[in-house]
Amino acid sequence: MRKIDLFTFALSNFLRRKARSALTVFGVVIGTAAVVIMLSIGIGMNKGIEDQLGSRGNLKEISVYTKTGTYNEETDEWEAAAVVEPLDDISLANIKSIEHVKAVSPMQWSNYINFIVRNKKEKIWYPNFQGIDASAMEDLGYEVVVGRLLDERDVGTYNFVLCYNLPFEFNDVHETDWQNLVRYYESSEGEELPMNPVNEFDDDVFYELTWDSNYASGAVDTTKPKVKAFQGKCVGVLVQNLQNGSTDWSHEAYMDIKGLQELDKLLEENQNKYYSDMYGEEVVFGYSYDDGNNYADGRENLYQNLTVIVDDVDNVLEVQDQINAMEFQTDSQMDWIRQQQDQTKFLRSVLGAIGAVAFFVAAISIANTMVMSIYERTREIGIMKVIGCKLSDIRGMFLVEAAIIGIVGGFLGVGLSYGASMLVNKLAAGGGMEAFGIYSSEAKLSIIPFWLDIAAVILAIGVGVISGLYPAIRATRLSALEAIKNE
């Protein structure tokens, strides 16, 4: 029997009993739709968790800290580490050599750059200056809306990049009324910069960095050492970092870490001289001081933390585990995602089980339909055997018919699942996502990726063929003479 004839026979048999075929297909439709919608809810929950945490930071980013000890759950006590691995250039190089690590940068907040003074007329109060590796700023994922990012040209300099909000925060240097000061501005989505602060190639605009809140604002106290300020250049402004979908809360300025450490030291020395009569003690600069930890090989801890960028989200946890094995403490958004997903794993398992049960019922329905078809066509099967039809063709005819049921039910089930998904998302939009601990306004409870459609149809066909396997084998075992006698 030709393949086309085999398919034609199977299709005609499928259409012969329209009502029964329709009911069997309906069972597959329900099973397919149930599996798709249940899995789509699990996918939507995972995606909602990722989006919620991703809005707070880069999912490819890992923060690395010194590991000064561990918490012993049995004794309920903190156990200090005998030897601590320091965050220095050696550790930085070791972490950078790990596979899938795209970039590593030391991070350090400034202690003394408290004010940015522009042209001795305006100033920003208490910007959060952060030192990074200027040559790695692009790899760290930063983007500018004006000017450029820090790069190799800025290593060791006082050049800086401002976050989007800071240009809004300039105040008159003579303003002393705190109620009139603009501080911690939150720009709304799409709000244009009040001016272009970049002065990299503009000698008429200059910035001075200082620790003194009264710098350039009036009379100078000549009884004290001179307050120093050091000039730097603004080379760029970062794009808005919309952290809740509509506003930007950022308040950072970024400088190469070598330049920041040098500038912090100079400002510290100046502040110590200025206040020497008041305090009589010096503040120790930086983070390479004796903090009581025994660092490996007598090395110094040079940085507050390291930021690691991984090449792909799927590799973050693997890289994080390797860094942990180097006796460092780590933190990442993917780590939190893993914890959140573990908490919802039981619920997702229940949803998957419901879909599996629906498919199992559909499989029983297909098997029942095919067995009934054998009883009704016993005489026909006997005639096919007598005229010399191969057993493989008889078996194949029933399997193809079962596959047709799976194909039709699978495609209709996928179509139904899209309607059900829209309904689920509409119901969840009224606050249903909060029930799963997801508070992202963009999140959808049900997400159906294209691969799930294909997998569902293939699964439906597979269930159909497997369900029809027993009836098909049974048809080939019928006695030809007994089948012919059957009425």
VEXDREN-2710 file (C-alpha; in Angstrom, 1 decimal):
% VEXDREN-2710
k/r/px/py/pz
1/MET/0.0/0.0/0.0
2/ARG/1.3/3.4/-1.0
3/LYS/1.9/6.0/1.8
4/ILE/-0.7/8.3/0.2
5/ASP/-3.3/5.5/0.3
6/LEU/-2.4/4.8/3.9
7/PHE/-3.1/8.4/4.8
8/THR/-6.3/8.5/2.7
9/PHE/-7.7/5.5/4.4
10/ALA/-6.8/6.9/7.9
11/LEU/-8.4/10.3/7.1
12/SER/-11.6/8.7/5.7
13/ASN/-11.9/6.6/8.8
14/PHE/-11.3/9.7/11.0
15/LEU/-14.1/11.5/9.1
16/ARG/-16.5/8.5/9.0
17/ARG/-17.5/8.9/12.7
18/LYS/-17.6/12.6/12.9
19/ALA/-19.2/12.9/16.4
20/ARG/-17.0/10.4/18.0
21/SER/-13.9/11.8/16.3
22/ALA/-14.9/15.3/17.4
23/LEU/-15.3/14.3/21.0
24/THR/-11.9/12.5/21.0
25/VAL/-10.3/15.6/19.4
26/PHE/-11.9/17.7/22.0
27/GLY/-10.3/15.7/24.8
28/VAL/-6.9/16.3/23.1
29/VAL/-7.7/20.0/22.8
30/ILE/-8.4/20.3/26.5
31/GLY/-5.3/18.3/27.4
32/THR/-3.1/20.4/25.1
33/ALA/-4.5/23.7/26.3
34/ALA/-4.2/22.6/29.9
35/VAL/-0.6/21.7/29.5
36/VAL/0.2/24.9/27.6
37/ILE/-1.6/27.3/30.0
38/MET/-0.2/25.6/33.1
39/LEU/3.4/25.8/31.8
40/SER/2.8/29.3/30.5
41/ILE/1.9/30.4/34.1
42/GLY/5.1/28.9/35.4
43/ILE/7.0/30.7/32.7
44/GLY/5.2/33.9/33.4
45/MET/6.0/33.6/37.1
46/ASN/9.7/33.1/36.4
47/LYS/9.7/36.0/33.9
48/GLY/7.9/38.2/36.3
49/ILE/10.5/37.5/39.0
50/GLU/13.3/38.2/36.5
51/ASP/11.8/41.4/35.3
52/GLN/11.1/42.6/38.9
53/LEU/14.7/42.0/40.0
54/GLY/16.2/43.0/36.6
55/SER/14.7/46.5/37.0
56/ARG/16.8/46.9/40.1
57/GLY/20.1/45.9/38.5
58/ASN/22.0/44.0/35.8
59/LEU/21.1/40.3/35.8
60/LYS/24.6/39.5/34.5
61/GLU/26.3/41.3/37.4
62/ILE/27.9/39.7/40.4
63/SER/29.1/41.7/43.5
64/VAL/32.1/40.2/45.2
65/TYR/33.1/41.0/48.9
66/THR/35.7/39.7/51.3
67/LYS/34.6/36.7/53.3
68/THR/35.5/37.4/56.9
69/GLY/33.8/34.4/58.3
70/THR/30.7/32.1/58.2
71/TYR/27.6/31.7/60.3
72/ASN/27.4/28.3/62.0
73/GLU/23.7/27.3/62.1
74/GLU/24.4/24.5/64.6
75/THR/26.0/26.7/67.2
76/ASP/24.1/29.9/66.2
77/GLU/27.4/31.8/66.2
78/TRP/29.6/33.7/63.8
79/GLU/32.9/32.0/63.1
80/ALA/35.6/34.4/62.0
81/ALA/37.9/33.2/59.2
82/ALA/41.5/32.5/60.2
83/VAL/42.7/33.9/56.8
84/VAL/40.8/36.3/54.6
85/GLU/41.3/36.5/50.9
86/PRO/41.7/40.3/50.2
87/LEU/40.2/42.2/47.3
88/ASP/43.2/43.4/45.5
89/ASP/44.7/43.3/42.0
90/ILE/45.7/39.7/42.4
91/SER/42.2/38.6/43.3
92/LEU/40.8/40.8/40.5
93/ALA/43.1/39.1/37.9
94/ASN/42.1/35.6/39.3
95/ILE/38.4/36.3/38.9
96/LYS/38.9/37.8/35.5
97/SER/40.5/34.6/34.3
98/ILE/37.3/32.6/35.1
99/GLU/35.5/31.3/31.9
100/HIS/32.5/33.4/30.9
101/VAL/33.6/36.5/32.8
102/LYS/33.4/39.5/30.5
103/ALA/34.7/42.2/32.8
104/VAL/35.8/42.9/36.4
105/SER/36.0/46.2/38.0
106/PRO/36.9/47.3/41.6
107/MET/34.3/49.5/43.3
108/GLN/34.8/52.0/46.0
109/TRP/32.7/54.9/47.3
110/SER/34.4/58.2/47.9
111/ASN/34.7/59.4/51.5
112/TYR/35.5/63.0/50.8
113/ILE/34.2/64.2/47.4
114/ASN/31.1/65.8/48.9
115/PHE/30.5/68.7/46.5
116/ILE/30.9/69.5/42.8
117/VAL/31.3/73.2/42.2
118/ARG/30.7/74.5/38.7
119/ASN/32.4/77.8/37.7
120/LYS/32.4/78.8/41.4
121/LYS/28.7/79.7/41.0
122/GLU/26.8/76.5/41.3
123/LYS/27.3/73.3/43.3
124/ILE/25.8/69.9/43.8
125/TRP/25.4/68.8/47.4
126/TYR/26.7/65.3/48.4
127/PRO/26.8/63.4/45.1
128/ASN/27.6/59.7/45.5
129/PHE/31.0/59.4/43.8
130/GLN/31.9/55.9/43.0
131/GLY/35.3/54.7/41.7
132/ILE/35.4/52.1/39.0
133/ASP/37.8/50.8/36.4
134/ALA/37.5/53.5/33.7
135/SER/38.7/51.2/30.9
136/ALA/35.9/48.7/31.8
137/MET/33.0/51.1/32.0
138/GLU/31.5/50.1/28.6
139/ASP/31.7/46.4/29.4
140/LEU/30.0/47.1/32.7
141/GLY/26.9/48.0/30.7
142/TYR/26.7/51.8/31.2
143/GLU/25.4/54.0/28.4
144/VAL/25.4/57.8/27.9
145/VAL/22.9/60.2/26.5
146/VAL/25.4/63.0/26.3
147/GLY/29.2/62.9/25.9
148/ARG/31.0/59.6/26.3
149/LEU/31.8/57.0/28.9
150/LEU/35.1/56.8/30.8
151/ASP/37.8/54.8/29.0
152/GLU/41.6/54.3/29.0
153/ARG/42.1/58.0/28.6
154/ASP/40.6/58.7/32.0
155/VAL/42.6/56.1/34.1
156/GLY/44.2/57.9/37.0
157/THR/42.4/61.3/36.2
158/TYR/39.7/63.2/38.0
159/ASN/37.4/63.0/35.0
160/PHE/33.9/61.9/35.8
161/VAL/30.5/60.8/34.4
162/LEU/27.2/62.0/36.0
163/CYS/24.0/60.1/36.3
164/TYR/21.0/61.6/34.6
165/ASN/19.6/63.3/37.7
166/LEU/22.7/65.2/38.9
167/PRO/22.5/68.0/36.3
168/PHE/19.1/68.9/37.8
169/GLU/20.7/69.4/41.3
170/PHE/22.9/72.4/40.8
171/ASN/22.3/75.1/43.4
172/ASP/23.6/78.6/43.9
173/VAL/26.7/78.4/46.0
174/HIS/25.4/81.2/48.2
175/GLU/22.1/79.4/48.9
176/THR/22.1/78.4/52.6
177/ASP/18.4/77.8/53.1
178/TRP/18.0/74.0/53.1
179/GLN/14.3/74.4/52.0
180/ASN/15.5/76.0/48.8
181/LEU/18.2/73.5/47.9
182/VAL/17.5/71.0/45.2
183/ARG/18.7/67.6/46.4
184/TYR/18.1/64.0/45.3
185/TYR/16.2/64.9/42.3
186/GLU/14.0/62.2/40.6
187/SER/13.6/62.9/36.9
188/SER/10.5/61.6/35.3
189/GLU/10.6/59.5/32.2
190/GLY/11.7/61.5/29.1
191/GLU/12.4/64.7/31.1
192/GLU/15.1/66.6/29.2
193/LEU/18.3/67.7/30.8
194/PRO/18.3/71.3/32.0
195/MET/21.6/71.9/30.3
196/ASN/24.6/70.0/28.9
197/PRO/27.1/69.6/31.7
198/VAL/29.8/68.0/29.6
199/ASN/32.9/70.3/29.6
200/GLU/35.6/67.9/28.2
201/PHE/36.4/70.4/25.4
202/ASP/35.1/73.6/26.9
203/ASP/37.7/75.6/28.8
204/ASP/35.1/78.2/29.8
205/VAL/33.4/75.6/32.0
206/PHE/35.2/74.0/34.9
207/TYR/34.3/71.8/37.9
208/GLU/36.0/71.7/41.2
209/LEU/35.7/68.8/43.7
210/THR/35.9/69.5/47.4
211/TRP/34.8/68.3/50.8
212/ASP/33.8/71.8/52.1
213/SER/30.2/72.8/51.9
214/ASN/31.1/76.5/52.1
215/TYR/33.6/76.4/49.2
216/ALA/33.3/79.5/46.9
217/SER/30.2/80.7/48.9
218/GLY/31.7/83.7/50.7
219/ALA/34.3/84.9/53.1
220/VAL/37.3/82.7/53.8
221/ASP/38.5/81.9/57.4
222/THR/42.2/82.8/57.1
223/THR/42.9/81.4/60.5
224/LYS/42.7/77.9/59.2
225/PRO/44.6/76.2/56.4
226/LYS/43.2/76.9/52.9
227/VAL/40.4/74.7/51.7
228/LYS/41.5/72.9/48.6
229/ALA/39.4/71.9/45.6
230/PHE/40.6/69.9/42.6
231/GLN/39.5/70.4/39.1
232/GLY/37.9/67.6/37.1
233/LYS/36.1/67.3/33.8
234/CYS/32.6/66.0/33.2
235/VAL/32.9/63.8/30.1
236/GLY/29.4/62.3/29.9
237/VAL/25.9/61.9/31.3
238/LEU/24.3/58.5/31.7
239/VAL/20.9/57.5/30.3
240/GLN/18.0/57.6/32.6
241/ASN/17.8/54.6/34.9
242/LEU/14.0/54.1/35.3
243/GLN/13.8/52.0/38.4
244/ASN/10.0/51.8/38.7
245/GLY/9.0/52.5/35.1
246/SER/8.5/56.2/35.4
247/THR/11.2/57.9/37.5
248/ASP/15.0/57.8/38.0
249/TRP/16.3/57.7/41.6
250/SER/20.0/57.6/40.8
251/HIS/22.4/60.0/42.5
252/GLU/25.8/58.7/41.4
253/ALA/28.9/60.1/39.7
254/TYR/31.6/57.8/38.4
255/MET/35.4/58.3/38.3
256/ASP/38.3/56.0/37.6
257/ILE/39.1/54.3/40.9
258/LYS/42.8/55.2/40.8
259/GLY/41.9/58.9/40.4
260/LEU/39.3/58.7/43.1
261/GLN/41.7/57.0/45.6
262/GLU/44.3/59.7/45.0
263/LEU/41.8/62.5/45.2
264/ASP/40.2/61.1/48.4
265/LYS/43.6/61.0/49.9
266/LEU/44.4/64.6/49.0
267/LEU/41.0/65.8/50.3
268/GLU/41.4/63.8/53.5
269/GLU/44.8/65.4/54.1
270/ASN/43.3/68.9/53.5
271/GLN/40.4/68.2/55.8
272/ASN/42.7/66.9/58.5
273/LYS/44.8/70.0/58.4
274/TYR/41.7/72.2/58.4
275/TYR/40.2/70.5/61.5
276/SER/43.5/69.5/63.2
277/ASP/42.9/72.0/66.1
278/MET/39.4/70.6/66.6
279/TYR/39.9/66.9/66.6
280/GLY/43.7/66.4/67.0
281/GLU/43.5/63.1/65.2
282/GLU/44.0/62.0/61.6
283/VAL/41.5/59.9/59.7
284/VAL/43.1/57.0/58.0
285/PHE/42.6/57.0/54.2
286/GLY/41.1/54.4/52.1
287/TYR/40.4/50.7/52.7
288/SER/43.9/49.3/52.9
289/TYR/44.0/49.8/56.7
290/ASP/44.4/47.3/59.4
291/ASP/40.8/46.2/60.1
292/GLY/41.8/43.3/62.3
293/ASN/41.6/40.7/59.5
294/ASN/44.5/38.4/58.7
295/TYR/44.8/38.7/54.9
296/ALA/46.4/36.0/52.9
297/ASP/50.1/36.3/52.2
298/GLY/50.3/39.6/54.0
299/ARG/48.4/41.4/51.3
300/GLU/46.1/44.4/51.7
301/ASN/42.5/44.8/51.1
302/LEU/42.4/47.6/48.5
303/TYR/38.7/47.7/47.4
304/GLN/35.3/47.7/49.0
305/ASN/34.0/45.2/46.5
306/LEU/34.4/44.0/42.9
307/THR/31.8/44.0/40.2
308/VAL/31.9/41.1/37.8
309/ILE/30.0/41.0/34.5
310/VAL/29.2/37.6/33.0
311/ASP/28.8/37.1/29.3
312/ASP/25.3/35.5/29.6
313/VAL/22.6/35.3/32.2
314/ASP/22.6/31.5/32.0
315/ASN/26.3/31.4/33.2
316/VAL/25.9/33.7/36.2
317/LEU/25.3/31.1/38.8
318/GLU/28.1/28.9/37.5
319/VAL/30.6/31.8/37.7
320/GLN/29.2/32.8/41.1
321/ASP/29.8/29.3/42.5
322/GLN/33.4/29.4/41.2
323/ILE/34.0/32.8/42.9
324/ASN/32.5/31.4/46.1
325/ALA/35.0/28.5/45.9
326/MET/37.8/31.1/46.0
327/GLU/36.7/32.1/49.5
328/PHE/34.8/35.3/48.6
329/GLN/31.3/36.3/49.4
330/THR/29.1/37.0/46.4
331/ASP/25.7/38.5/45.7
332/SER/23.7/38.7/42.4
333/GLN/20.2/39.3/41.2
334/MET/20.3/35.7/39.7
335/ASP/20.9/34.4/43.2
336/TRP/17.8/36.1/44.4
337/ILE/15.9/34.9/41.4
338/ARG/17.0/31.3/42.2
339/GLN/15.7/31.7/45.7
340/GLN/12.4/33.2/44.5
341/GLN/12.0/30.4/41.9
342/ASP/12.7/27.8/44.6
343/GLN/9.9/29.2/46.7
344/THR/7.4/28.9/43.7
345/LYS/8.7/25.5/42.6
346/PHE/5.9/23.6/44.4
347/LEU/3.2/25.7/42.8
348/ARG/4.7/25.3/39.4
349/SER/4.9/21.5/39.9
350/VAL/1.3/21.4/40.8
351/LEU/0.3/23.3/37.7
352/GLY/2.4/21.0/35.6
353/ALA/0.8/17.9/37.2
354/ILE/-2.7/19.3/36.4
355/GLY/-1.7/19.6/32.7
356/ALA/-0.2/16.1/32.7
357/VAL/-3.4/14.6/34.2
358/ALA/-5.5/16.4/31.5
359/PHE/-3.2/14.9/28.8
360/PHE/-3.5/11.4/30.4
361/VAL/-7.2/11.6/30.2
362/ALA/-7.0/12.6/26.5
363/ALA/-4.7/9.6/25.9
364/ILE/-7.3/7.2/27.4
365/SER/-9.9/8.8/25.2
366/ILE/-7.8/8.3/22.1
367/ALA/-7.1/4.6/23.0
368/ASN/-10.8/4.0/23.7
369/THR/-11.8/5.6/20.3
370/MET/-9.3/3.5/18.4
371/VAL/-10.3/0.2/20.2
372/MET/-14.0/1.0/19.3
373/SER/-12.9/1.6/15.7
374/ILE/-11.3/-1.9/15.6
375/TYR/-14.5/-3.5/16.8
376/GLU/-16.5/-1.7/14.1
377/ARG/-14.1/-2.5/11.3
378/THR/-13.2/-6.1/12.2
379/ARG/-14.7/-7.4/9.0
380/GLU/-12.8/-4.7/7.0
381/ILE/-9.5/-5.7/8.6
382/GLY/-10.2/-9.4/7.8
383/ILE/-10.7/-8.6/4.2
384/MET/-7.5/-6.5/4.0
385/LYS/-5.6/-9.5/5.4
386/VAL/-7.2/-11.9/3.0
387/ILE/-6.3/-9.9/-0.1
388/GLY/-2.7/-9.7/1.1
389/CYS/-2.4/-6.4/2.8
390/LYS/0.8/-6.2/5.0
391/LEU/0.4/-6.1/8.7
392/SER/2.6/-3.0/8.8
393/ASP/0.1/-1.2/6.6
394/ILE/-2.8/-2.2/8.8
395/ARG/-0.9/-1.1/11.9
396/GLY/0.2/2.1/10.2
397/MET/-3.3/3.0/9.2
398/PHE/-4.5/3.0/12.8
399/LEU/-1.3/4.9/13.9
400/VAL/-1.8/7.5/11.3
401/GLU/-5.5/8.0/12.3
402/ALA/-4.3/8.4/15.9
403/ALA/-1.7/10.9/14.8
404/ILE/-4.4/12.9/12.9
405/ILE/-6.4/13.1/16.1
406/GLY/-3.2/14.4/17.9
407/ILE/-2.4/16.9/15.1
408/VAL/-5.9/18.4/14.9
409/GLY/-6.3/18.4/18.7
410/GLY/-2.8/19.8/19.2
411/PHE/-3.3/22.8/16.9
412/LEU/-6.8/23.6/18.2
413/GLY/-5.5/23.2/21.8
414/VAL/-2.7/25.7/21.2
415/GLY/-5.2/28.2/19.7
416/LEU/-7.5/27.7/22.7
417/SER/-4.5/28.3/25.1
418/TYR/-3.9/31.7/23.6
419/GLY/-7.5/32.7/24.5
420/ALA/-7.1/31.3/28.0
421/SER/-3.8/33.1/28.4
422/MET/-5.4/36.4/27.5
423/LEU/-8.1/35.8/30.1
424/VAL/-5.6/34.8/32.8
425/ASN/-3.5/37.9/32.2
426/LYS/-6.6/40.1/32.2
427/LEU/-7.7/38.7/35.6
428/ALA/-4.1/38.9/37.0
429/ALA/-3.8/42.6/35.9
430/GLY/-6.2/43.5/38.7
431/GLY/-3.6/42.6/41.3
432/GLY/-3.3/38.8/40.8
433/MET/0.5/39.0/40.3
434/GLU/1.0/40.3/43.9
435/ALA/-0.3/36.9/45.1
436/PHE/2.9/35.4/43.7
437/GLY/5.1/38.1/45.2
438/ILE/5.5/39.9/41.8
439/TYR/5.0/43.6/41.8
440/SER/6.2/44.5/38.3
441/SER/3.7/46.6/36.4
442/GLU/4.9/45.1/33.1
443/ALA/4.7/41.4/34.3
444/LYS/2.2/38.9/32.7
445/LEU/1.1/35.9/34.6
446/SER/0.8/33.7/31.5
447/ILE/3.5/33.8/28.8
448/ILE/3.4/31.4/25.8
449/PRO/6.8/31.3/24.0
450/PHE/6.8/29.9/20.4
451/TRP/8.8/26.9/21.5
452/LEU/6.0/25.9/23.8
453/ASP/3.5/25.9/20.9
454/ILE/5.7/23.6/18.9
455/ALA/6.4/21.3/21.9
456/ALA/2.7/21.1/22.7
457/VAL/1.8/20.0/19.2
458/ILE/4.6/17.5/19.1
459/LEU/3.5/16.2/22.5
460/ALA/-0.1/15.9/21.3
461/ILE/1.0/13.9/18.2
462/GLY/3.2/11.7/20.4
463/VAL/0.3/11.1/22.8
464/GLY/-2.0/10.2/19.9
465/VAL/0.5/7.8/18.3
466/ILE/1.3/6.1/21.7
467/SER/-2.3/5.9/22.6
468/GLY/-3.1/4.3/19.2
469/LEU/-0.2/1.8/19.4
470/TYR/-2.1/-0.9/21.4
471/PRO/-5.2/-0.8/19.2
472/ALA/-3.0/-0.9/16.1
473/ILE/-1.2/-4.0/17.4
474/ARG/-4.4/-5.6/18.3
475/ALA/-5.8/-5.0/14.9
476/THR/-2.9/-6.9/13.3
477/ARG/-3.5/-9.9/15.6
478/LEU/-7.0/-10.5/14.5
479/SER/-7.6/-13.8/12.7
480/ALA/-8.5/-13.1/9.1
481/LEU/-11.2/-15.9/8.9
482/GLU/-12.8/-14.9/12.2
483/ALA/-12.8/-11.2/11.2
484/ILE/-14.5/-12.0/7.9
485/LYS/-17.2/-13.9/9.6
486/ASN/-17.8/-11.0/11.9
487/GLU/-21.0/-8.9/11.2
END
